[in-house]
Amino acid sequence: MAHAGPSGVATGGQDPHGERGYVYVDVRSIPEFEAGHPEGAFNIPVAHATPQGMAPNLEFSSVVEKSFGKDARIIVGCRSGGRSLQAASILQSVGFTSVVDQRAGYEGSGEPGWRPLGLPTVKVGAPGRDYESLLAKAR
């Protein structure tokens, strides 16, 4: 699995050079995504926030596959790197072949993340990139 720091990840949810066609999938919970996320990101949580804590999103890999296909070039990111590593492992285990773990995440851990580096962030994403829209389309 490939790893990239946030400065090696593109703005607009794609890779720095654009021609590689990577999409940025933010695997944080819906409330975290709504509080702020990389511009152009898609939100498909690897786990959902519940009153009892985080619960696995059992539809994670199927929503990613139906949204992008297993041949998609995907960068996964979370808050500080733990969930994105888990998400990348899940995707690879079900046959995705081009997955990059954006290891520092949105806030950073051991190195600055997306937001502290001043990379483009938004609170209101582009239409159709929120989890509810992607899930409805996948069903």
N, C-alpha and C positions, 0 to 999 in steps of 0.2 A: 504494500500500500504506500502511496506517495503521501508526503506531508509537505505543507507549505505554510510559511508565516504569512501574516496578513499583508505585508508589503508585496508579497509575491502573488497575491490574489487580486483580481481585477475589480474595478468599480463597475457598477451597473450589473452585477451578478454574473459577469463573464470573466474570462482570463485576461491578463494584462495586455495581450496582443490581439485579442478579439478573434483572430482567425482560427483559433483552436476550438471555439464554440463551447466552452464550459459554462454551466449554469451553477449558481450558488444556491444551495438548499440549506436554509437555516433550520436546524433540527431542535431548536429550543421550543418551549411550550408556547401556546397561543398568547397568554398574557405577556410573556417576555418579548415575543416578536412584536406585539402591538406597542410595547413601551419604547421600541427603537430597534432598527435592524439595518444591515447593509442595503444600500440602495440597489434595487433590482432583484433582491433575494426572493425566493419562494419559501413558504413556511410549511414544512411537513415534520411535525414533532416526532421524535423517536420515543418520547414518553409524554404523558399528559399530567398536568398538575391536578391533584385531587385533594380533598380535605385530609386524607390519610398519607399524603406524600405523592411522589411520582409513581405513575403506573405505566407499564409498557404500552405503547401504541401498537396493537396487534395488526393494524392495517398499514403500518409504516412502509414496508417494502413493496406491497402491492400498489399503494398510492404513488410511490416514486416510479415504479415500473409503468403504470398506466399513464402517468403524467409525462414521462420522458423516454421510456424504453431502456432496455438493459445495455444498449450500445451507447447511451448518452455519456457525455463527459461531465462529471458532477464533482463539485467542490462542496463538502459538507462542513458546516461550522456551527458552534454552539456558544455558550458563555465563555468557557475557559479551556475547552479541549476534551473533556471526558466523554460527553455524550456524542460528540462528532466522531471520536475514535470508535465508539460502540456502533454508531450508525454506519460508518464506513465498513466495519467488519461484517455487519448484517448484510449490507448490500453486496459485498464481495461473496459472502457465503451463498447467496441466491443467484449468482451469475453475472453481476455487474462487473465490467472489466476496466473501467476508467474512472476510478473514484479517488479523489484527493482529500485528505483530512487537513483542514485549515486549523492547525494545532493550537494556536493561541486564542482562538475564538473571538467573540465580540468584545469581551472585557480584558482578556489576557490572563496568563498564568505563567510566570517565569519570564515572559517576554510580553511586550505590549500587544494588545489585541486590536481589532478593527477600529473601535471607537476611540481609544486613547491615541491611536496614530493619526486621528483626524481624517480618516477615510470617509467617503460620503455615507451618511446615515439618514434615514427617514422614519417617521412614525406611521404615516399612512402610505402603504405600499400601492403599487400599480394594481389595477383591477385584475382579479383572477389569480393572484399570487398568494392569497391567504389560504389557510388550511381548509376552511369550510368550502371554498370554491373548488379547490383541487380534489377534495374528497367527493363532492357532488358529481364532478366530472368523471371521476374514476369509477363510480358505481353504475 
